[in-house]
């Protein structure tokens, strides 16, 4: 299943005042991974849940 999580990701980052670097630190993935995730328009649901769980 693919979904477009980028708008929600941007909303959460803005709400928390986080940069991509901070999200990477909080979620335990590299900033490069966050950047690639951000640039793709559709994402595997597993990646989305990983980021959500680690940054909640």
Biopython code that builds the backbone (N, CA, C, O; Angstrom):
import numpy as np
from Bio.PDB.StructureBuilder import StructureBuilder

atoms = [
    (1, "UNK", "N", (0.846, -1.182, 0.000)),
    (1, "UNK", "CA", (0.000, 0.000, 0.000)),
    (1, "UNK", "C", (0.886, 1.239, 0.000)),
    (1, "UNK", "O", (1.856, 1.315, 0.755)),
    (2, "UNK", "N", (0.558, 2.189, -0.831)),
    (2, "UNK", "CA", (1.300, 3.451, -0.899)),
    (2, "UNK", "C", (0.383, 4.589, -0.472)),
    (2, "UNK", "O", (-0.818, 4.566, -0.745)),
    (3, "UNK", "N", (0.950, 5.575, 0.194)),
    (3, "UNK", "CA", (0.169, 6.738, 0.594)),
    (3, "UNK", "C", (1.015, 7.982, 0.504)),
    (3, "UNK", "O", (2.245, 7.918, 0.495)),
    (4, "UNK", "N", (0.351, 9.107, 0.438)),
    (4, "UNK", "CA", (1.044, 10.388, 0.357)),
    (4, "UNK", "C", (1.090, 10.991, 1.754)),
    (4, "UNK", "O", (0.118, 11.587, 2.219)),
    (5, "UNK", "N", (2.218, 10.831, 2.410)),
    (5, "UNK", "CA", (2.370, 11.292, 3.789)),
    (5, "UNK", "C", (3.082, 12.627, 3.893)),
    (5, "UNK", "O", (3.141, 13.211, 4.975)),
    (6, "UNK", "N", (3.621, 13.119, 2.791)),
    (6, "UNK", "CA", (4.434, 14.334, 2.838)),
    (6, "UNK", "C", (3.690, 15.534, 3.415)),
    (6, "UNK", "O", (4.265, 16.235, 4.248)),
    (7, "UNK", "N", (2.449, 15.815, 3.026)),
    (7, "UNK", "CA", (1.767, 16.970, 3.642)),
    (7, "UNK", "C", (1.618, 16.835, 5.157)),
    (7, "UNK", "O", (1.787, 17.812, 5.887)),
    (8, "UNK", "N", (1.308, 15.642, 5.626)),
    (8, "UNK", "CA", (1.167, 15.428, 7.069)),
    (8, "UNK", "C", (2.525, 15.553, 7.756)),
    (8, "UNK", "O", (2.621, 16.126, 8.841)),
    (9, "UNK", "N", (3.573, 15.019, 7.130)),
    (9, "UNK", "CA", (4.910, 15.133, 7.687)),
    (9, "UNK", "C", (5.283, 16.597, 7.855)),
    (9, "UNK", "O", (5.796, 16.985, 8.905)),
    (10, "UNK", "N", (5.038, 17.406, 6.849)),
    (10, "UNK", "CA", (5.345, 18.842, 6.934)),
    (10, "UNK", "C", (4.534, 19.510, 8.037)),
    (10, "UNK", "O", (5.052, 20.365, 8.756)),
    (11, "UNK", "N", (3.273, 19.131, 8.175)),
    (11, "UNK", "CA", (2.425, 19.725, 9.215)),
    (11, "UNK", "C", (2.953, 19.395, 10.605)),
    (11, "UNK", "O", (2.998, 20.263, 11.477)),
    (12, "UNK", "N", (3.351, 18.148, 10.814)),
    (12, "UNK", "CA", (3.875, 17.742, 12.122)),
    (12, "UNK", "C", (5.195, 18.440, 12.412)),
    (12, "UNK", "O", (5.419, 18.916, 13.525)),
    (13, "UNK", "N", (6.073, 18.501, 11.408)),
    (13, "UNK", "CA", (7.346, 19.184, 11.607)),
    (13, "UNK", "C", (7.132, 20.658, 11.943)),
    (13, "UNK", "O", (7.810, 21.198, 12.818)),
    (14, "UNK", "N", (6.205, 21.304, 11.265)),
    (14, "UNK", "CA", (5.922, 22.714, 11.534)),
    (14, "UNK", "C", (5.340, 22.881, 12.935)),
    (14, "UNK", "O", (5.725, 23.792, 13.668)),
    (15, "UNK", "N", (4.414, 22.001, 13.302)),
    (15, "UNK", "CA", (3.779, 22.057, 14.619)),
    (15, "UNK", "C", (4.803, 21.921, 15.744)),
    (15, "UNK", "O", (4.715, 22.611, 16.760)),
    (16, "UNK", "N", (5.767, 21.033, 15.557)),
    (16, "UNK", "CA", (6.783, 20.796, 16.578)),
    (16, "UNK", "C", (7.976, 21.732, 16.460)),
    (16, "UNK", "O", (8.817, 21.798, 17.357)),
    (17, "UNK", "N", (8.043, 22.464, 15.335)),
    (17, "UNK", "CA", (9.176, 23.350, 15.113)),
    (17, "UNK", "C", (10.448, 22.591, 14.773)),
    (17, "UNK", "O", (11.549, 23.057, 15.066)),
    (18, "UNK", "N", (10.303, 21.423, 14.157)),
    (18, "UNK", "CA", (11.428, 20.554, 13.841)),
    (18, "UNK", "C", (11.917, 20.753, 12.427)),
    (18, "UNK", "O", (11.135, 21.023, 11.515)),
    (19, "UNK", "N", (13.200, 20.619, 12.256)),
    (19, "UNK", "CA", (13.823, 20.547, 10.936)),
    (19, "UNK", "C", (13.918, 19.068, 10.553)),
    (19, "UNK", "O", (13.601, 18.186, 11.351)),
    (20, "UNK", "N", (14.356, 18.816, 9.325)),
    (20, "UNK", "CA", (14.589, 17.432, 8.923)),
    (20, "UNK", "C", (15.643, 16.789, 9.819)),
    (20, "UNK", "O", (15.528, 15.614, 10.168)),
    (21, "UNK", "N", (16.661, 17.547, 10.188)),
    (21, "UNK", "CA", (17.728, 17.029, 11.047)),
    (21, "UNK", "C", (17.180, 16.614, 12.412)),
    (21, "UNK", "O", (17.551, 15.567, 12.943)),
    (22, "UNK", "N", (16.309, 17.424, 12.968)),
    (22, "UNK", "CA", (15.726, 17.091, 14.274)),
    (22, "UNK", "C", (14.824, 15.869, 14.170)),
    (22, "UNK", "O", (14.857, 15.004, 15.046)),
    (23, "UNK", "N", (14.021, 15.783, 13.118)),
    (23, "UNK", "CA", (13.170, 14.617, 12.919)),
    (23, "UNK", "C", (14.030, 13.363, 12.791)),
    (23, "UNK", "O", (13.693, 12.317, 13.346)),
    (24, "UNK", "N", (15.123, 13.466, 12.070)),
    (24, "UNK", "CA", (16.024, 12.329, 11.916)),
    (24, "UNK", "C", (16.586, 11.896, 13.275)),
    (24, "UNK", "O", (16.629, 10.707, 13.590)),
    (25, "UNK", "N", (17.007, 12.862, 14.056)),
    (25, "UNK", "CA", (17.541, 12.568, 15.390)),
    (25, "UNK", "C", (16.493, 11.882, 16.260)),
    (25, "UNK", "O", (16.781, 10.879, 16.912)),
    (26, "UNK", "N", (15.294, 12.419, 16.268)),
    (26, "UNK", "CA", (14.220, 11.887, 17.110)),
    (26, "UNK", "C", (13.726, 10.517, 16.643)),
    (26, "UNK", "O", (13.310, 9.692, 17.457)),
    (27, "UNK", "N", (13.772, 10.282, 15.343)),
    (27, "UNK", "CA", (13.237, 9.023, 14.809)),
    (27, "UNK", "C", (14.293, 7.937, 14.658)),
    (27, "UNK", "O", (13.959, 6.778, 14.413)),
    (28, "UNK", "N", (15.565, 8.300, 14.802)),
    (28, "UNK", "CA", (16.619, 7.314, 14.727)),
    (28, "UNK", "C", (17.010, 6.898, 13.318)),
    (28, "UNK", "O", (17.577, 5.823, 13.120)),
    (29, "UNK", "N", (16.711, 7.741, 12.344)),
    (29, "UNK", "CA", (17.141, 7.491, 10.964)),
    (29, "UNK", "C", (18.009, 8.657, 10.519)),
    (29, "UNK", "O", (18.061, 9.690, 11.185)),
    (30, "UNK", "N", (18.685, 8.490, 9.399)),
    (30, "UNK", "CA", (19.570, 9.561, 8.939)),
    (30, "UNK", "C", (18.771, 10.718, 8.337)),
    (30, "UNK", "O", (17.632, 10.551, 7.902)),
    (31, "UNK", "N", (19.397, 11.886, 8.326)),
    (31, "UNK", "CA", (18.755, 13.050, 7.719)),
    (31, "UNK", "C", (18.571, 12.821, 6.228)),
    (31, "UNK", "O", (17.595, 13.289, 5.641)),
    (32, "UNK", "N", (19.506, 12.103, 5.612)),
    (32, "UNK", "CA", (19.378, 11.769, 4.194)),
    (32, "UNK", "C", (18.137, 10.935, 3.916)),
    (32, "UNK", "O", (17.473, 11.122, 2.896)),
    (33, "UNK", "N", (17.823, 10.016, 4.823)),
    (33, "UNK", "CA", (16.609, 9.204, 4.675)),
    (33, "UNK", "C", (15.364, 10.078, 4.768)),
    (33, "UNK", "O", (14.414, 9.895, 4.007)),
    (34, "UNK", "N", (15.371, 11.023, 5.695)),
    (34, "UNK", "CA", (14.237, 11.943, 5.824)),
    (34, "UNK", "C", (14.098, 12.764, 4.549)),
    (34, "UNK", "O", (12.988, 12.964, 4.055)),
    (35, "UNK", "N", (15.206, 13.234, 4.020)),
    (35, "UNK", "CA", (15.182, 14.024, 2.799)),
    (35, "UNK", "C", (14.615, 13.226, 1.628)),
    (35, "UNK", "O", (13.776, 13.722, 0.877)),
    (36, "UNK", "N", (15.080, 11.987, 1.481)),
    (36, "UNK", "CA", (14.563, 11.138, 0.396)),
    (36, "UNK", "C", (13.069, 10.865, 0.588)),
    (36, "UNK", "O", (12.304, 10.887, -0.375)),
    (37, "UNK", "N", (12.662, 10.612, 1.816)),
    (37, "UNK", "CA", (11.252, 10.385, 2.127)),
    (37, "UNK", "C", (10.440, 11.612, 1.743)),
    (37, "UNK", "O", (9.367, 11.496, 1.151)),
    (38, "UNK", "N", (10.956, 12.789, 2.084)),
    (38, "UNK", "CA", (10.274, 14.050, 1.818)),
    (38, "UNK", "C", (10.142, 14.320, 0.317)),
    (38, "UNK", "O", (9.147, 14.896, -0.121)),
    (39, "UNK", "N", (11.135, 13.908, -0.469)),
    (39, "UNK", "CA", (11.124, 14.179, -1.907)),
    (39, "UNK", "C", (10.215, 13.232, -2.685)),
    (39, "UNK", "O", (9.720, 13.591, -3.753)),
    (40, "UNK", "N", (9.990, 12.033, -2.164)),
    (40, "UNK", "CA", (9.101, 11.093, -2.838)),
    (40, "UNK", "C", (7.655, 11.501, -2.598)),
    (40, "UNK", "O", (7.310, 11.984, -1.519)),
    (41, "UNK", "N", (6.821, 11.309, -3.592)),
    (41, "UNK", "CA", (5.423, 11.708, -3.427)),
    (41, "UNK", "C", (4.576, 10.611, -2.795)),
    (41, "UNK", "O", (3.519, 10.899, -2.233)),
    (42, "UNK", "N", (5.022, 9.350, -2.876)),
    (42, "UNK", "CA", (4.260, 8.255, -2.304)),
    (42, "UNK", "C", (5.207, 7.335, -1.546)),
    (42, "UNK", "O", (6.335, 7.094, -1.975)),
    (43, "UNK", "N", (4.736, 6.828, -0.421)),
    (43, "UNK", "CA", (5.595, 6.074, 0.477)),
    (43, "UNK", "C", (4.948, 4.758, 0.876)),
    (43, "UNK", "O", (3.724, 4.640, 0.944)),
    (44, "UNK", "N", (5.786, 3.787, 1.135)),
    (44, "UNK", "CA", (5.296, 2.538, 1.692)),
    (44, "UNK", "C", (4.785, 2.782, 3.098)),
    (44, "UNK", "O", (5.382, 3.555, 3.848)),
    (45, "UNK", "N", (3.719, 2.152, 3.455)),
    (45, "UNK", "CA", (3.091, 2.389, 4.748)),
    (45, "UNK", "C", (4.014, 2.025, 5.907)),
    (45, "UNK", "O", (3.927, 2.630, 6.976)),
    (46, "UNK", "N", (4.896, 1.048, 5.712)),
    (46, "UNK", "CA", (5.831, 0.672, 6.772)),
    (46, "UNK", "C", (6.765, 1.803, 7.154)),
    (46, "UNK", "O", (7.032, 2.013, 8.337)),
    (47, "UNK", "N", (7.262, 2.529, 6.180)),
    (47, "UNK", "CA", (8.154, 3.663, 6.441)),
    (47, "UNK", "C", (7.421, 4.748, 7.206)),
    (47, "UNK", "O", (7.958, 5.324, 8.151)),
    (48, "UNK", "N", (6.209, 5.022, 6.801)),
    (48, "UNK", "CA", (5.410, 6.046, 7.468)),
    (48, "UNK", "C", (5.201, 5.698, 8.938)),
    (48, "UNK", "O", (5.384, 6.552, 9.806)),
    (49, "UNK", "N", (4.820, 4.450, 9.229)),
    (49, "UNK", "CA", (4.567, 4.055, 10.607)),
    (49, "UNK", "C", (5.842, 4.049, 11.443)),
    (49, "UNK", "O", (5.796, 4.350, 12.635)),
    (50, "UNK", "N", (6.977, 3.711, 10.839)),
    (50, "UNK", "CA", (8.250, 3.772, 11.550)),
    (50, "UNK", "C", (8.529, 5.192, 12.012)),
    (50, "UNK", "O", (8.855, 5.410, 13.179)),
    (51, "UNK", "N", (8.408, 6.156, 11.114)),
    (51, "UNK", "CA", (8.650, 7.553, 11.472)),
    (51, "UNK", "C", (7.658, 8.042, 12.512)),
    (51, "UNK", "O", (8.029, 8.741, 13.454)),
    (52, "UNK", "N", (6.408, 7.677, 12.341)),
    (52, "UNK", "CA", (5.365, 8.129, 13.266)),
    (52, "UNK", "C", (5.615, 7.574, 14.657)),
    (52, "UNK", "O", (5.540, 8.307, 15.642)),
    (53, "UNK", "N", (5.911, 6.290, 14.743)),
    (53, "UNK", "CA", (6.099, 5.638, 16.051)),
    (53, "UNK", "C", (7.305, 6.222, 16.786)),
    (53, "UNK", "O", (7.248, 6.445, 17.996)),
    (54, "UNK", "N", (8.389, 6.468, 16.061)),
    (54, "UNK", "CA", (9.610, 6.938, 16.702)),
    (54, "UNK", "C", (9.585, 8.423, 17.041)),
    (54, "UNK", "O", (10.351, 8.869, 17.896)),
    (55, "UNK", "N", (8.730, 9.190, 16.396)),
    (55, "UNK", "CA", (8.730, 10.631, 16.655)),
    (55, "UNK", "C", (7.514, 11.082, 17.444)),
    (55, "UNK", "O", (7.346, 12.282, 17.665)),
    (56, "UNK", "N", (6.678, 10.180, 17.867)),
    (56, "UNK", "CA", (5.450, 10.532, 18.608)),
    (56, "UNK", "C", (5.765, 10.986, 20.021)),
    (56, "UNK", "O", (4.855, 11.318, 20.780)),
]
sb = StructureBuilder()
sb.init_structure("model")
sb.init_model(0)
sb.init_chain("A")
sb.init_seg("    ")
for serial, (resi, resn, name, xyz) in enumerate(atoms, 1):
    if name == "N":
        sb.init_residue(resn, " ", resi, " ")
    sb.init_atom(name, np.array(xyz, "f"), 0.0, 1.0, " ", f" {name:<3s}", serial, name[0])
structure = sb.get_structure()
